[in-house]
Amino acid sequence: MHVNPQVLSNSVALDGLPEELGAELIKVARTRPVKAGAAIFEAGDPGDGFYALLEGSLRVLLRAEDGEQVLAILSPGAIFGELSLFDGQPRSAAVVAAKASRVAFFDKGAVFRFADENPLVYRHMLAIVGKRLRASNATLAARTLLPLPGRVAQAMLQLAELFGKDVGQGRTLVHHKISQADLAAMVGAARENVSRVLNEWKRDELVSRVSGYYCIEDRQALEALAAI
Ligand code: CMP
C-alpha cells in the first residue's frame, strides 16, 4: 500500500526531516502492519532499504543463544535500517515489534534516487546516525563507569524521553509497557538485580507504578544516579 502523505504528516514527523521533504519522500514508501512480537528483519539479513515507524513501538536487538541485548526502543517517527543502506553490510541488529505496529518501507534504489536529488536527506540521515552513536557512547560509558542503579536510571530516563508524559507536580509517566526483563536487557544485568533496584526505588518513592506503567516521581534523584 502506498502512503497517503497527508496521513503521515498528520501523525508523525520523520525523525527531524523537514516536513516538505518527508512528505515527498513518503511518496516512494510502502506501509505494512507488524504483529506484536514479529521481527521486521533479523541481524544478518541483506539491507534492502530503510524503514520509518508510523505507529506502535519497536525493539532493536542483538540476540544470542542465552539472551538478548536491547540496543534501543523506537517510538513513532523513528527511522531505522539506515546503517546497512549506507555501509552496504548486512543488518547490524534485529528489529522486533514490542506491540502491534505499522511501518513504512523505503526501497534502497528509490531512496538513493530521491536523496541524490535532495541531498538534505543525507544530512538528516547523518544526524540520525550521529545521535545513535552518541547514545551508544553514553550507554558504553555508563556500563563502565556507573553501578547498576545509575545504569537503570539512565535507561529509565531514555525511555522517559521517548515515551514520557508530564502528569503534573514534576512527575513523568513512561507511557510504554516495559518489562523488568527488557530493562535488564537494556542495561546488561540480570533481571533479579534490576528488580531489586526498582523495588528500592518504589520504597523510596523515586518511581511508582501506575496502571502497569512506570512513573518517575523524583526525576532529580534519577538524574543524579545517572550522572557520570
Ligand atoms: P541496520 O543495520 O540496517 O539494521 C538494524 C538497525 O537497527 C540499524 O540499521 C539501525 O537503524 C538500528 N540500530 C542499530 N544499532 C542501534 C543503536 N545502538 N541504537 C539505535 N538503533 C540502532
Residues whose N, C-alpha, C, O or C-beta is under 5 A from the ligand:
A	BS01	CMP	G47 V60 L71 A72 I79 F80 G81 E82 L83 S84 L85 P90 R91 S92 A93 R132 S136
